[in-house]
């Protein structure tokens, strides 16, 4: 099932980062590393762990691919690890 934007809830600290950085080019964000993850089930747990470690959510998209004659869709996230940021501490 493809996530509907109105059903996606973003944590307040992530929303603040998105608002301040969404217009900056990637090279100006001082990103040291990129990773992409499926955000279904176990992949979502990994994405949440990375966000808790201070990674930044850069993009969410739907991967569409054909497998054995059947078209499938997977929600995906691209995250970036900032080079010089402190870890995000959550309550």
C-alpha positions as CSV (number, residue, x, y, z in Angstrom):
1,X,0.0,0.0,0.0
2,X,1.4,3.4,-1.0
3,X,1.4,5.9,1.8
4,X,-0.9,8.8,1.4
5,X,0.8,12.1,2.3
6,X,-2.1,13.1,4.6
7,X,-1.5,9.8,6.6
8,X,2.2,10.5,7.1
9,X,3.0,12.0,10.5
10,X,6.4,13.7,10.9
11,X,7.9,14.2,14.3
12,X,8.2,17.9,15.3
13,X,12.0,18.0,15.4
14,X,12.1,16.5,11.9
15,X,9.5,18.9,10.6
16,X,11.6,21.8,11.9
17,X,14.6,20.4,10.0
18,X,12.6,20.0,6.9
19,X,11.4,23.6,6.9
20,X,14.8,25.0,7.4
21,X,16.7,22.8,5.1
22,X,14.3,21.9,2.3
23,X,15.5,24.6,0.0
24,X,19.2,24.0,0.5
25,X,21.1,22.0,-2.1
26,X,22.4,18.7,-0.8
27,X,26.1,19.9,-0.9
28,X,25.2,22.9,1.3
29,X,23.7,20.6,4.0
30,X,27.1,19.1,4.7
31,X,25.8,15.5,4.3
32,X,28.6,12.9,4.9
33,X,26.6,9.8,4.0
34,X,23.4,8.8,2.2
35,X,21.2,5.7,2.7
36,X,17.9,4.5,1.3
37,X,15.4,2.2,3.1
38,X,12.1,0.5,2.5
39,X,9.8,2.1,5.1
40,X,7.5,-0.9,5.5
41,X,7.8,-3.0,8.7
42,X,11.4,-3.7,9.7
43,X,12.7,-1.0,7.4
44,X,10.6,1.6,9.3
45,X,12.3,0.5,12.5
46,X,15.7,1.1,11.0
47,X,14.7,4.5,9.6
48,X,13.4,5.5,13.1
49,X,16.7,4.4,14.6
50,X,18.7,6.5,12.1
51,X,16.5,9.5,12.7
52,X,17.1,9.1,16.5
53,X,20.8,9.1,15.8
54,X,20.6,12.5,14.0
55,X,20.2,11.5,10.4
56,X,18.0,13.8,8.3
57,X,15.0,12.6,6.2
58,X,15.7,14.0,2.8
59,X,13.1,12.4,0.6
60,X,10.2,9.9,0.5
61,X,9.2,8.2,-2.7
62,X,7.4,5.1,-4.1
63,X,9.6,2.5,-5.8
64,X,7.7,0.8,-8.6
65,X,9.1,-2.4,-10.1
66,X,8.0,-5.5,-11.9
67,X,8.6,-8.9,-10.3
68,X,7.5,-12.1,-12.1
69,X,5.1,-10.2,-14.3
70,X,3.5,-8.3,-11.3
71,X,4.0,-4.6,-10.7
72,X,4.8,-3.9,-7.0
73,X,5.2,-0.6,-5.1
74,X,7.3,0.0,-2.0
75,X,7.5,3.2,0.0
76,X,11.1,4.3,0.3
77,X,13.0,6.9,2.3
78,X,16.4,8.6,1.6
79,X,18.2,9.8,4.7
80,X,21.5,11.7,5.1
81,X,24.0,11.7,7.9
82,X,25.1,15.2,8.7
83,X,28.9,15.5,9.0
84,X,29.0,17.9,12.0
85,X,25.8,17.5,14.0
86,X,25.2,16.4,17.5
87,X,22.9,13.4,18.0
88,X,19.2,14.2,18.3
89,X,18.0,13.5,21.8
90,X,14.4,12.4,22.1
91,X,12.3,12.5,25.3
